[in-house]
Amino acid sequence: MLQEVIELQNTAVSRLVTELYRNNEITFKAPTGSGKTYMMADFMNRVLSENQNIAFIVSSLSKGDLAKQNYEKFKEYTDKGNFPTLNPYLINSDISGEERLYIPTEHNVYVLPRDLYKENALIKTQGAMYAFLDDLRYTQGKFIFLIKDECHIATNNLDTLSATYFSKIVNISATPQLGRGQHPNVEISYESAESAKLIKRIEWGEDTEKVGDAINKFEEIKEQYQNLLGVNPCLIIQISNKDKADAEIAEIKKELDKAEHTDLKWMLIVDKDKDCDTNDMFKAKKLPVDRWKYYAKQNNGLIDIIIFKMVITEGWDIPRACMLYQMRDTQSKQLDEQVIGRVRRNPRLLDFENLSSEAQELAMTAWVWGIQPKDGKKILGVKLWKEPEDITNNIKIKTTKLKPLTDKKDFDIDKFLARQTPKTTHKNIFELGRKLRATEPEVKKLIYSYSTDYTKWCEATEFLEEIEKESNQFYNDYTKSMEIGEDVSFALVSYYTDNGNYLNIGNWVWKRREDSTKFAFDSEAERGWAEILKDLSATDTAKTTVGKLHKNKNAGTTNLWGKEEKDVKLEEKEICLWGKNYVGNSEIKFEYYMGAKHTSFPDFVVKDKHGRIHIFEVKSVNQSGTYTFDNNIYKAKVAELKKCYKQASKLTNQIFYLPVIDQDVWQITRFEKGNEDTLTQSQFETFIGQQP
């Protein structure tokens, strides 16, 4: 498994443990496919390792057998020795005759199917749950921590027990329900999960594309998936629950009946066994829905297309699924995110680093059609022009990253610890362990590599704060910690949310799927800067700014790329080497440090006619902008970006800019070869056309 995955998950669990000691209720938000079950087990194992007088109840959905699935995973982790302190038990209501329901109390992790504890259920009417909780809490004196897996689903019956029995509550979901102004205590963002290769990037389909287009795309990639990944891919089609369902099923079957699709195996999974259907021989076996779903989800499963209503939004892992076509309109962002999560799992996560670059790209791509954001804003796909290699081969951006303390030339942990003043008092190992788990991954890795025995572990963790301080100082000194990363270019495909602020652009690297030249920008400031770059790169001799880009008065009219206008063919005008750095799928990024590593994805990249790379991060101080100068976070981030870009310009020989608009005036901070200066818009336009 990739080190980035290990570090991302480890950091999240460390922060969860820290937050648990600070708060009685915490929320953990992480995308579907990011390993929530594994992190949940790791979290419980760490807490139980420090305090055996705790019992966890994991409340999981009964739909999709999520409870049983979680229990089996916990058991598997324990049996393999990953988390040895876990002793899981699956609570059930399987009794016969006059037997009364009983829950044993010698375990420390209890998985409770949520639907099991409801009105008129045996576990409630027989008092088994109360007897169990009373025994744990008052007879044995244990503290009971409740984990609500998929916490966005209501747990009203369990909530009535909270004040009496549960000391701590941990909410876990990809889509937790939070009030206005509330934020999760710990979060793994979609961007960080994508960057670590935990979940796939999404290529968004157009609104105009029908289910037949999705099926054709599936046919296109099916053989690649099998040959490069050794996995049979799967297309999931979500249909409506009520009136429209029959018509939608008929439309899908009509498409699948076409001669070119007769090789595809499909399965319709709905709530009732009798209504499920398939064109596979599995149909003759007359098995319940649960068996149908198990049969379909295996990586070597033969079902190509799964048609479903709402039965797999939570709790059904199917890593081989790589496409989703949604025919229904849920009008629910939470439901949409849950459904999208079904196709974002990495099917080769455990051995991803062993795949070829082509296979990795395929494994990390999901195709999605029909999802409409709740706020009504569309998600629009973009791709590079017809010959994308003309762009990716001719524009290469040098990225930068920050080295860990272990890479500091003059740092030696033995000598560092020897210089420290011995502690007069000593913390207990449990407190040291808590602090170590909460520290950043590189410091943790340093201490673990140093700790060849228990004595060395204690020695290093006693001076954890000093090591953290040394690490922070090193990270903050970009002249020592920053190094050049990979050479990258624009992604082949990306996407953006239609936020308005429109501009028609036909002379940059991107094109819309439907060949539209209308693009939207996140802010008025972004749109304004895009308009400036558009004019500077224009091939139209009528543009007044083109005159500023002439080599000389007698050389003829040239565009930004140095081509004489008379030699530029129409199709060449469509490929200009500048564009917005859409975050989706982007590798154009630069690391900086603000208490932890952060990543800057600049807004625009330009390659000028002299071959220079220009990189822009646009800001605004207008009231309609995202930030204001009065915002301390804004000022701290800008200050850190300036430090980052200044050193990056020195290392990469690229030119970085922070254009800031105030009212309608641009003030542009430029970083070139490690030097910083300020330009007006006119000075910038003159500079970008000049010979270096």
C-alpha positions in Angstrom: 0.0 0.0 0.0 1.2 3.5 -0.8 2.9 5.4 2.1 0.7 8.4 1.4 -2.4 6.2 2.2 -0.8 5.0 5.4 0.1 8.5 6.6 -3.2 10.0 5.7 -5.2 7.4 7.6 -2.7 7.3 10.5 -2.9 11.1 10.9 -6.7 11.1 10.9 -6.8 8.4 13.6 -4.3 10.2 15.7 -6.4 13.4 15.6 -9.5 11.4 16.4 -7.9 10.0 19.6 -6.8 13.5 20.6 -10.2 15.0 20.0 -11.9 12.2 22.0 -10.0 13.3 25.1 -11.1 16.9 24.6 -14.8 16.4 23.7 -17.7 14.2 24.7 -19.0 14.1 21.1 -16.9 14.3 18.0 -17.5 14.0 14.3 -15.3 12.3 11.7 -15.9 13.1 8.0 -14.2 10.9 5.4 -15.1 10.0 1.8 -16.6 6.6 1.0 -13.7 4.4 0.0 -11.2 6.1 2.2 -11.0 3.1 4.7 -13.4 4.3 7.4 -13.9 0.7 8.8 -10.1 0.2 9.0 -9.6 3.6 10.7 -12.5 2.9 13.1 -10.8 -0.3 14.1 -7.5 1.4 14.5 -9.1 4.1 16.6 -10.8 1.7 19.0 -7.6 -0.4 19.3 -5.6 2.7 20.3 -8.2 3.7 22.9 -8.5 0.2 24.3 -4.8 -0.2 24.5 -4.6 2.7 26.9 -7.8 1.9 28.9 -9.3 -1.6 29.1 -12.2 -0.2 31.1 -14.0 1.0 28.0 -16.5 -0.8 25.8 -17.5 0.4 22.3 -20.9 0.0 20.7 -20.7 0.5 16.9 -24.2 1.3 15.6 -24.3 0.3 11.9 -27.0 0.2 9.3 -28.8 -3.0 8.9 -29.5 -2.2 5.2 -26.9 -3.7 3.0 -25.6 -5.9 5.9 -23.3 -3.0 7.0 -23.3 -4.2 10.6 -22.3 -7.8 9.7 -19.8 -6.4 7.2 -18.2 -4.2 9.9 -18.1 -7.1 12.4 -16.4 -9.4 9.9 -13.8 -6.7 9.1 -13.1 -6.1 12.8 -12.8 -9.9 13.3 -10.4 -10.2 10.3 -8.2 -7.4 11.6 -8.0 -9.0 15.0 -7.3 -12.5 13.6 -4.5 -11.1 11.5 -2.9 -9.3 14.5 -3.5 -5.8 13.1 -5.5 -4.6 16.1 -5.0 -7.3 18.8 -7.0 -5.6 21.6 -10.3 -5.7 19.8 -12.7 -8.5 20.9 -15.7 -7.9 18.6 -19.2 -9.3 19.0 -22.2 -9.0 16.6 -25.4 -8.3 18.5 -28.3 -10.2 17.0 -31.9 -11.3 17.9 -31.6 -15.0 16.8 -33.4 -17.0 19.5 -35.8 -19.9 19.5 -38.7 -21.2 21.6 -38.9 -19.8 25.1 -35.3 -18.6 25.1 -34.7 -15.0 26.1 -32.4 -12.7 24.2 -29.0 -12.3 26.0 -25.9 -10.2 25.1 -22.6 -11.4 26.7 -20.5 -8.8 28.4 -16.9 -10.2 28.0 -16.3 -8.4 24.8 -15.1 -4.8 24.2 -16.5 -4.0 20.8 -20.2 -4.6 20.1 -21.6 -4.1 16.6 -25.3 -3.3 16.8 -27.4 -3.4 13.6 -29.3 -0.1 13.8 -32.7 -1.6 12.8 -32.4 -4.2 15.6 -33.0 -1.6 18.3 -36.4 -0.1 17.4 -39.9 -0.1 18.7 -41.4 -3.6 19.2 -38.0 -5.3 18.6 -37.1 -8.2 20.9 -33.9 -6.6 22.1 -36.1 -3.7 23.4 -39.3 -5.5 24.5 -37.4 -8.2 26.4 -35.2 -5.6 28.1 -32.0 -7.3 26.8 -30.4 -4.0 25.8 -31.1 -2.3 29.1 -29.8 -5.4 31.0 -26.7 -5.4 28.9 -25.9 -1.7 29.3 -26.7 -1.8 33.0 -24.3 -4.7 33.5 -21.5 -2.9 31.6 -22.0 0.6 33.0 -23.0 0.0 36.6 -22.0 -3.6 37.6 -18.6 -3.7 35.8 -18.1 0.1 36.0 -17.1 0.4 32.3 -17.3 3.6 30.2 -19.4 3.0 27.1 -18.4 4.9 23.9 -21.0 4.9 21.1 -19.8 5.0 17.5 -22.5 6.0 15.0 -21.4 4.6 11.7 -23.1 6.4 8.8 -24.3 9.0 11.3 -26.3 10.9 8.7 -29.0 8.3 9.3 -31.2 9.0 12.3 -30.8 6.9 15.5 -33.7 8.2 17.6 -34.1 5.1 19.7 -30.4 5.0 20.6 -30.3 8.7 21.2 -32.7 8.2 24.2 -30.0 6.1 25.9 -27.2 8.6 25.5 -27.5 10.6 28.7 -27.8 7.5 30.8 -25.2 5.2 29.3 -22.8 6.7 26.8 -19.8 8.6 28.0 -18.6 9.6 24.5 -20.2 9.6 21.1 -18.2 9.4 17.8 -20.1 10.3 14.6 -18.7 8.9 11.4 -19.9 9.5 7.8 -19.0 10.7 4.4 -21.9 13.1 4.7 -22.5 14.0 8.4 -25.4 16.3 9.2 -23.9 19.4 10.7 -25.6 22.6 11.8 -24.9 26.1 10.5 -21.3 27.1 11.3 -20.4 23.6 12.5 -17.4 21.6 11.2 -16.3 18.0 11.7 -13.6 17.6 14.4 -11.5 15.5 12.0 -11.9 15.4 8.2 -10.2 13.7 5.3 -11.0 15.9 2.3 -11.8 14.5 -1.1 -8.8 16.3 -2.5 -6.4 14.6 0.0 -8.0 11.2 -0.5 -7.6 11.6 -4.3 -4.0 12.8 -3.9 -3.2 9.7 -1.8 -4.8 7.4 -4.4 -7.4 6.3 -1.8 -10.3 7.2 -4.1 -10.7 7.8 -7.8 -10.9 11.1 -9.6 -14.2 11.7 -11.4 -14.7 12.4 -15.1 -18.2 14.0 -15.3 -20.5 13.3 -18.1 -22.6 15.9 -19.8 -26.3 16.4 -19.2 -27.1 15.7 -22.8 -25.6 12.2 -22.7 -28.1 9.3 -22.4 -27.8 6.0 -20.7 -26.7 4.5 -24.1 -23.7 6.8 -24.1 -22.7 5.5 -20.7 -23.1 1.9 -21.8 -21.0 2.7 -24.9 -18.3 4.2 -22.7 -18.3 1.1 -20.6 -17.8 -1.1 -23.6 -14.9 1.1 -24.5 -13.0 0.6 -21.3 -14.0 -2.9 -20.3 -11.2 -4.7 -22.1 -8.6 -2.2 -20.8 -9.8 -2.7 -17.2 -9.5 -6.5 -17.6 -6.1 -6.4 -19.3 -4.4 -3.7 -17.2 -6.0 -4.2 -13.8 -7.1 -7.9 -13.8 -10.6 -6.7 -12.7 -14.0 -7.0 -14.4 -15.4 -3.4 -14.3 -19.0 -2.6 -13.5 -21.4 0.2 -14.5 -24.0 1.1 -11.9 -27.3 2.6 -13.1 -29.5 4.2 -10.5 -33.2 4.5 -11.3 -36.2 6.2 -9.6 -38.0 4.6 -6.7 -41.6 5.1 -7.8 -43.6 6.0 -10.9 -40.7 6.5 -13.3 -39.0 3.2 -12.5 -40.8 1.0 -15.0 -40.2 3.4 -17.9 -36.6 3.8 -17.0 -36.0 0.0 -16.8 -37.7 -0.4 -20.2 -35.4 2.3 -21.6 -32.3 0.6 -20.2 -33.3 -2.9 -21.4 -34.1 -1.5 -24.9 -30.5 -0.2 -25.1 -29.0 -3.5 -23.7 -31.0 -5.5 -26.3 -29.0 -3.8 -29.1 -26.8 -6.2 -31.1 -23.6 -4.4 -30.0 -24.4 -5.0 -26.3 -25.5 -8.6 -26.2 -22.2 -9.6 -24.6 -23.0 -7.6 -21.5 -24.4 -9.3 -18.3 -26.8 -7.1 -16.3 -28.7 -7.4 -13.0 -31.6 -5.5 -11.6 -31.6 -5.3 -7.8 -34.6 -3.9 -6.0 -36.1 -4.3 -2.6 -38.2 -7.5 -3.2 -36.6 -10.7 -4.3 -39.4 -11.5 -6.8 -38.8 -8.2 -8.6 -35.0 -8.7 -9.1 -34.0 -9.7 -12.6 -30.9 -10.6 -14.7 -29.9 -12.0 -18.1 -27.4 -14.2 -16.3 -27.9 -17.9 -15.4 -27.8 -16.7 -11.8 -31.5 -15.9 -12.2 -32.4 -19.6 -12.1 -31.0 -20.0 -8.7 -33.8 -18.1 -7.0 -31.7 -16.7 -4.2 -32.5 -13.7 -1.9 -31.4 -10.2 -2.7 -28.4 -10.4 -0.3 -27.0 -13.3 -2.3 -27.5 -11.4 -5.6 -25.6 -8.4 -4.2 -22.8 -10.7 -2.9 -22.5 -12.4 -6.3 -22.3 -9.0 -8.1 -19.7 -7.3 -6.0 -16.7 -9.6 -6.4 -13.7 -8.3 -8.4 -14.0 -11.3 -10.7 -17.8 -11.0 -10.8 -19.3 -11.5 -14.3 -22.1 -8.9 -14.0 -21.2 -5.9 -16.1 -24.2 -3.6 -15.3 -26.1 -3.3 -12.0 -29.4 -1.5 -12.1 -30.7 -0.4 -8.7 -33.1 1.9 -6.9 -31.9 3.0 -3.4 -30.6 -0.3 -2.0 -26.8 0.4 -2.3 -26.4 3.9 -1.1 -24.6 2.8 2.1 -22.8 -0.3 3.2 -22.2 -2.1 0.0 -18.6 -2.2 -1.2 -18.1 -2.9 -4.9 -14.5 -1.7 -5.7 -14.8 -2.9 -9.3 -17.6 -0.4 -10.0 -16.1 2.5 -12.0 -19.1 4.1 -13.7 -22.4 5.6 -12.4 -25.3 6.7 -14.5 -28.1 8.3 -12.4 -31.5 8.5 -14.0 -33.3 9.6 -10.9 -33.1 13.1 -9.4 -32.6 12.7 -5.7 -32.5 16.4 -4.8 -30.2 15.3 -2.0 -26.5 16.1 -1.9 -26.0 13.5 0.9 -27.6 10.7 -1.2 -25.7 11.7 -4.3 -22.4 11.7 -2.4 -23.2 8.3 -0.9 -24.1 6.9 -4.4 -21.0 8.4 -6.0 -18.9 6.8 -3.3 -19.8 3.4 -4.7 -17.7 4.0 -7.8 -14.8 5.9 -6.2 -13.0 3.0 -4.4 -9.6 2.1 -5.7 -9.8 -1.5 -6.9 -6.1 -2.1 -6.6 -5.4 -0.1 -3.5 -3.2 -2.8 -1.8 -0.7 -3.1 -4.7 -1.3 0.2 -6.5 2.4 1.1 -6.6 3.1 -2.1 -8.6 0.9 -1.0 -11.5 2.1 0.6 -14.7 1.4 4.3 -15.1 -1.3 3.5 -17.7 -3.0 1.1 -15.3 -2.8 3.5 -12.4 -4.5 6.2 -14.5 -7.3 3.8 -15.3 -7.7 2.6 -11.7 -7.9 6.1 -10.5 -10.7 7.3 -12.9 -14.5 7.1 -12.3 -17.1 8.2 -14.8 -20.3 9.8 -13.4 -23.5 11.0 -15.2 -26.6 12.7 -14.0 -25.6 13.9 -10.5 -27.1 17.3 -9.9 -25.9 19.4 -6.9 -28.6 20.3 -4.4 -27.9 24.1 -4.9 -28.7 23.7 -8.6 -25.2 24.4 -9.8 -24.0 22.1 -12.6 -20.8 20.1 -12.5 -19.3 20.5 -16.0 -16.6 18.3 -17.6 -13.7 19.8 -19.6 -10.9 18.1 -21.5 -7.8 19.2 -23.5 -8.1 19.9 -27.1 -8.2 17.3 -29.9 -4.5 16.6 -29.8 -3.8 16.9 -26.0 -0.2 15.8 -26.4 0.5 19.1 -28.2 -0.3 20.7 -24.9 1.2 18.2 -22.4 4.4 17.8 -24.4 4.9 21.5 -24.8 4.0 22.8 -21.3 5.8 21.3 -18.4 5.5 22.8 -14.9 8.0 22.1 -12.2 6.3 21.5 -8.9 7.8 21.8 -5.4 7.4 19.8 -2.2 8.7 20.0 1.4 11.2 17.6 2.7 10.9 16.1 6.2 13.3 16.8 9.1 15.0 13.5 8.4 16.3 14.9 5.1 17.9 17.9 6.8 21.6 17.7 6.1 22.9 18.6 9.5 20.2 16.9 11.6 21.1 13.8 13.6 18.6 12.6 16.1 21.2 11.1 18.4 23.1 14.3 18.6 19.9 16.3 18.9 18.7 14.3 21.9 22.1 14.4 23.5 22.0 18.2 23.5 18.6 18.3 25.4 18.5 19.1 29.1 17.3 16.0 31.0 13.7 16.1 32.2 13.2 16.5 36.0 9.8 14.8 35.8 8.6 12.1 33.5 5.2 11.6 31.9 3.6 8.1 31.9 3.8 6.0 28.8 0.1 6.4 28.1 0.3 10.2 27.9 3.5 9.9 25.8 1.7 7.5 23.5 -1.2 9.8 23.1 1.0 12.7 22.2 3.0 10.7 19.7 -0.1 9.5 17.9 -1.3 13.0 17.6 1.9 14.4 16.0 2.5 14.8 12.3 3.4 11.7 10.3 7.0 12.6 9.5 7.9 13.2 13.2 6.2 10.0 14.1 8.1 8.1 11.4 11.4 9.6 12.7 10.8 8.5 16.3 9.7 5.0 15.3 12.8 4.5 13.2 15.0 5.7 16.1 13.2 3.6 18.7 14.9 0.2 18.3 14.0 -0.6 21.9 11.7 0.6 24.7 14.4 2.8 26.3 15.0 4.7 23.0 11.2 5.1 22.5 10.9 6.7 26.0 13.9 8.9 25.4 12.6 10.2 22.0 9.0 10.7 23.1 10.1 12.6 26.3 11.5 15.2 23.9 8.6 15.1 21.4 7.8 18.8 21.8 11.4 19.7 21.1 11.5 17.5 18.0 8.2 19.0 16.8 9.6 22.5 17.2 12.8 21.5 15.3 10.6 20.0 12.5 8.4 23.1 12.3 11.4 25.4 12.1 12.8 23.3 9.3 9.6 23.2 7.3 9.2 26.9 7.7 12.6 27.6 6.3 11.8 27.0 2.6 15.5 27.6 1.6 16.3 24.3 3.3 13.0 22.3 3.2 11.8 23.0 -0.3 12.8 20.8 -3.2 11.7 20.4 -6.8 9.1 17.7 -7.3 7.8 16.2 -10.5 7.4 17.8 -13.9 3.7 17.8 -14.7 1.2 19.3 -17.2 -2.5 19.9 -17.3 -4.7 16.9 -16.7 -6.2 15.3 -19.7 -9.7 15.8 -18.3 -11.1 17.8 -15.4 -14.3 19.4 -14.2 -15.7 22.5 -12.4 -18.8 23.7 -10.7 -20.8 26.2 -12.6 -20.7 29.2 -10.3 -21.5 31.9 -12.8 -19.1 34.6 -13.7 -19.1 33.6 -17.3 -16.5 34.2 -20.0 -16.3 32.9 -23.6 -12.8 31.6 -24.3 -11.7 29.8 -27.4 -7.9 30.2 -27.2 -6.8 28.2 -24.2 -6.1 24.5 -23.4 -9.6 23.5 -22.4 -12.7 22.7 -24.3 -16.1 21.8 -23.0 -17.5 18.4 -23.8 -20.2 19.9 -26.0 -17.6 22.2 -27.7 -19.0 25.2 -25.9 -16.5 28.1 -25.3 -18.5 29.4 -22.4 -16.7 28.8 -19.1 -17.6 29.8 -15.5 -15.3 31.0 -12.7 -15.3 30.7 -9.0 -15.2 34.5 -8.5 -15.4 37.8 -10.4 -11.6 38.2 -9.7 -10.8 34.9 -11.4 -13.0 35.8 -14.4 -11.3 39.2 -14.6 -7.9 37.8 -14.6 -8.9 35.2 -17.2 -10.1 38.0 -19.4 -6.7 39.7 -19.2 -4.8 36.5 -20.1 -7.3 35.8 -22.9 -6.6 39.2 -24.4 -2.8 38.7 -24.1 -2.9 35.4 -25.8 -5.3 36.4 -28.6 -4.5 35.7 -32.2 -7.0 38.2 -33.4 -5.1 41.2 -34.8 -8.1 43.4 -33.9 -7.2 42.9 -30.2 -5.5 46.1 -28.9 -3.3 44.2 -26.5 -1.7 42.1 -29.4 0.4 45.1 -30.3 2.3 44.8 -27.0 3.4 41.3 -28.0 5.1 42.1 -31.3 8.7 41.1 -31.5 9.3 44.4 -33.4 7.3 46.7 -35.6 8.6 45.0 -38.8 8.4 41.4 -37.8 4.7 41.1 -38.6 1.8 40.4 -36.2 2.6 37.5 -33.8 0.5 35.9 -31.1 1.6 35.1 -27.6 3.4 31.9 -28.8 5.6 33.8 -31.3 3.9 32.5 -34.4 3.3 35.0 -37.2 -0.4 35.5 -37.8 -0.2 34.7 -41.5 1.3 31.3 -40.7 -1.3 30.3 -38.1 -3.9 27.9 -39.3 -7.4 28.0 -37.9 -7.0 24.8 -35.9 -3.7 26.1 -34.4 -5.6 29.1 -33.1 -7.7 26.7 -30.9 -4.6 25.4 -29.1 -3.0 28.1 -26.9 -0.8 27.1 -24.0 -2.6 28.8 -21.2 -5.5 27.7 -19.0 -7.1 27.5 -15.6 -5.6 24.9 -13.3 -8.8 23.1 -12.5 -8.2 21.2 -9.2 -10.0 18.1 -10.3 -7.2 15.6 -11.4 -4.6 18.4 -11.2 -1.0 17.6 -10.4 0.0 21.3 -10.7 0.6 22.0 -7.0 3.1 23.4 -4.5 3.5 22.6 -0.8 3.7 25.2 1.9 3.5 25.0 5.7 1.0 26.5 8.2 1.2 24.3 11.3 0.9 21.4 8.9 1.7 20.7 5.2 -0.8 22.4 2.8 -1.1 22.3 -0.9 -1.5 25.3 -3.2 -3.3 24.7 -6.5 -2.6 28.0 -8.4 -5.5 29.4 -10.5 -3.8 29.8 -13.9 -0.7 28.7 -15.8 0.7 30.4 -19.0 3.6 29.5 -21.3 4.6 32.6 -23.2 6.2 32.9 -26.6 9.7 32.9 -25.1 9.1 29.6 -23.3 8.7 31.0 -19.8 6.2 29.5 -17.4 3.9 32.0 -15.5 1.9 30.8 -12.5 -1.0 32.8 -11.0 -2.9 32.7 -7.7 -5.7 35.3 -7.9 -7.1 37.0 -4.8 -9.6 39.8 -4.2 -10.2 42.2 -1.4 -13.6 43.4 -2.6 -16.6 42.7 -0.5 -17.8 40.1 -3.0 -14.5 38.2 -2.9 -13.8 35.1 -0.9 -11.4 36.8 1.5 -10.8 40.3 2.9 -7.7 41.9 4.2 -9.3 42.0 7.6 -9.4 38.2 7.7 -6.5 36.9 9.7 -6.6 33.5 8.0 -6.5 35.3 4.6 -3.5 37.4 5.6 -1.6 34.4 7.1 -2.2 32.3 4.0 -1.1 35.1 1.6 2.0 35.7 3.7 2.9 32.0 3.6 2.1 31.7 -0.2 4.5 34.6 -0.8 7.3 32.8 1.1 6.5 29.6 -0.8 6.3 31.2 -4.3 9.5 33.3 -3.7 11.6 30.2 -3.0 9.7 28.2 -5.7 10.6 30.8 -8.3 14.2 30.5 -7.4 14.3 26.7 -7.6 12.2 26.2 -10.7 13.0 29.3 -12.7 9.3 29.8 -13.1 7.6 33.2 -12.5 4.9 33.3 -9.8 2.3 36.0 -9.3 -0.3 37.0 -6.7 -2.7 39.3 -8.6 -5.0 41.1 -6.1 -7.9 43.2 -7.2 -9.1 46.1 -5.0 -12.3 47.7 -6.4 -11.3 47.6 -10.1 -7.5 48.0 -9.8 -5.0 45.1 -10.0 -2.0 45.1 -7.8 0.3 42.2 -8.9 3.1 40.8 -6.7 5.7 39.0 -8.9 8.3 36.4 -7.8 11.1 35.8 -10.3 14.4 34.0 -9.5 13.8 34.5 -5.8 13.1 38.2 -6.1 9.8 40.0 -5.2 8.4 43.1 -6.7 5.0 44.8 -7.4 3.5 45.5 -10.9 0.5 47.4 -12.2 -1.6 45.7 -14.9 0.1 47.7 -17.6 3.5 46.8 -16.4 2.6 43.1 -16.2 1.2 43.2 -19.8 4.4 44.8 -21.0 6.7 42.4 -19.1 5.0 39.2 -20.4 5.6 40.2 -24.0 9.2 41.2 -23.6 12.2 39.2 -24.6 13.9 37.8 -21.4 
